Amino acid sequence: MDYYGFWQMLLEEISAAPKNGERRIVTFNDARQYAGALSQWKALKAKRPGLRRVLISPLIRAFFVPAAGMGRLMNRFADVLCIEEDIRIQIHAAPGEKSGTAIMPWGVKAIHAPQAWSRSTGVHVKIGVIDTGADYRHPDLRHSLASGVNLLHRGMLPLDDNGHGTHIAGTLAAAGGTRGMMGVAPRALLYPVKAFDHSGSAYVSDIVLGIDWCVQNRIDIINMSFGMKTRSKALHDVVIKAYRAGIAIVASSGNDGKRGGDYPARYPETIAVGAVDKRHRVASFSNRGPYIDVYGPGESIPSCWLREGYKEMSGTSMATSHVTGAAALLLGLRPELTPRELKLLLRRSSSPVLLRKGQRRASLGGGAADALRLLRAGARAKRRSSANV
């Protein structure tokens, strides 16, 4: 392969790129050709400033390029490359209302997390939260947040300028004690991965880089409260890599109120989450279907917010953080569990959701998450495994 010619053509595409932020994901089918292109890129980028705008993901052998089209490049290197649009992806939450202090949110109680804390609080479990960042000054999150990474401004803390990531972090692992809020797994350690901007929008490439970072930093479980309608080969490839590395990915199904759902929740390697309301029914806004592995509380969920505040929000985003927290409680007891085993235990230990008129249980997928039942199911599975050794 002519690596110099490849980068020359790519540089022309970058120079001609429109200013609207369009990007492309260029993936190599062969590891050796990716290595050759990477080596040439490193040699050229000092002299060609345009190439410094290219980002890389060694995990899936990809370059993220600020360019549009690239038909000429694809025609010349069609046998070795896959080029796809770097699609915009959105967080899964509806606007909420400000609320007062939430010591024990209804969702945390609904999944019986407080009853599970005598067995596990999620201690030593590392949760990657790919989102808008987190409020490091919030008193209820002060002891729950690790440094994480800011993919939009490298070298800076992943500070939240939207609020969604802080809300997710609160449900996951707030530890405010008697004066603040308590999350599902209050002793877990959160690693905010800021991939989304202030408007709650990110590129697929930002998500790929976020998962890549989580794999490199040996995160135990990843919370992904966002989605898109379109398949992405690059995103699926990196999800598979994380799955094979032993990292469980919990993803929200979307808020369209339809049968079906968004990606990455629809990938079989993820744990797909829908939302239930306060009456233990599938929430009217929640996507549903047989692919849903488990449902979590998602209606009017109070949690941490910016400037040391609290806010209620609804969405499958909120449901996902409850499920991720429950999974972290189990991983605190059984860190050896694979993503597949964790998914099976979540499904088997869930409780039946109440049906709305005209609904059939088989059409909904899994049941509602229950942290206490999950820990008991995990303990039983371990005893059976030990007996068979």
Buried (B, 14 or more C-beta within 10 A) or exposed (E): BEBEEBBEBBBBBBEEBEEEEBBBBBBBEEEEBBBBBBEBBEBBBEEBEBBEBBBBBEBBBBBBBBBBBBEEBBEBBEEBBBBBBBBBBBBBBEEBEEBEEBBEBEBBEBBBBBEBBEBBBBBEBBBBBBBBBBBBEBBBBBBBBBEBBBBBEEEEBBBBBBBBBBBBBBBBBBBBEEEBBBBBBBBBBBBBBBBBBEEBBBBBBBBBBBBBBBBEBEBBBBBBBBBBBEEBBBBBBBBBBBBEBBBBBBBBBBBBEEEEBBBBBBBEBBBBBBBBBBEBBBBEBBBBBEBBBBBBBBBBBBBBBBEBBBBBBBBBBBBBBBBBBBBBBBBBBBEEBEBEBBBBBBBBBBBEBEEEEEBEEEBBBBBBBBBBBBBBBBBEBBEEEEEEE
